[in-house]
Amino acid sequence: MTPGCKMARARRPPVLLLMLLMLLGGSCRLSRGTSAGPVPLVIWHGMGDSCCNPESMGYIKKIVEEKIPGIYVLSLRIGSNLIEDMENSFFMNVNDQVELVCDKLAKDPKLRDGYNAMGFSQGGQFLRAVVQRCPSPPMFNLISVGGQHQGVYGFPRCPGESSRICDWIRKMLDIGAYTKTVQERLVQAQYWHDPLNEEEYRKNSLFLADVNQERGINGTYKKNLMSLKKFVMVKFLNDTMVDPPDSEWFGYYRSGQAKETIPLKETSLYTEDRLGLKEMDQAGKLVYLGAVGDHLHFSKEWFFKNILPFLQSS
């Protein structure tokens, strides 16, 4: 509460002043991102990473806190320790992860009035599922840094320190990405999008086909996503990790082949407006950012110039 508001209560202001306060619509209320402090930030890491790696998410948390003094940054840990957090990025059912995160956000008193969210790589599409499924507390801006929103159809490289895990993933995808066993046990299979077999993808994809409304329209998903003020999508222009890189801007392979890609506006997701992306685009809510470099390779200067402004507003 401001000093002026206290004075107004103590001195019984004149009628004209009371009328002015009424016209101003309750000027004593504090708004997020100003007198109440910075808007909180929620971060979700990518495959093979963890919440607090000092060279990745720990570093991002640190530089955001340095640039925005007083900000509350929650870097999500999926599991009871950092090893579990990393392993769950490969092996924990994505729907269960999203449910766990929704519960965690709802119980955090510091997020009660809303927050901004920033997902890295697969964390981008996972946070999109959060805003679609869990509107409380409200998410203001969603920043997807290299997120694969139309999925992937290739596994060229695998991050993390364990080549054994990467080899196992490739074998499971070769066996059959849409078998029940692989879908339930492998995170990356849950956003595997085979353009040569769209029917099987729509039928058996455990996660992506649902959040992309491939099996029917959930009006709540659409309404919740459209509630975002900005949906920022970062595509890495020299990406050798994501196949195809256009998925980072919601583009994908033209159905029936795996060579030609089409942009978001030519996809059925956009023309049928199953998620409200067309309306959001027309309203200026979609932001497409390009970053020169390979997957998740960007400088601190680029981050400050292009991403920080979205973290300083609600």
RAKA-V365862 format. One record per helix or strand of 2 or more residues. SS is the DSSP state (H for helix, E for strand). FROM is the first residue (numbers start at 1). TO is the last residue. Records with the same first field share a line. If there is no record, write none. Layout:
SS = FROM-TO + FROM-TO
This chain:
H = 3-11 + 15-23 + 57-67 + 82-91 + 94-107 + 109-111 + 122-133 + 163-176 + 180-185 + 187-191 + 198-204 + 208-211 + 219-226 + 245-249 + 264-266 + 268-271 + 277-282 + 300-306 + 308-311
E = 40-44 + 73-75 + 115-120 + 139-145 + 230-236 + 252-253 + 261-262 + 286-291
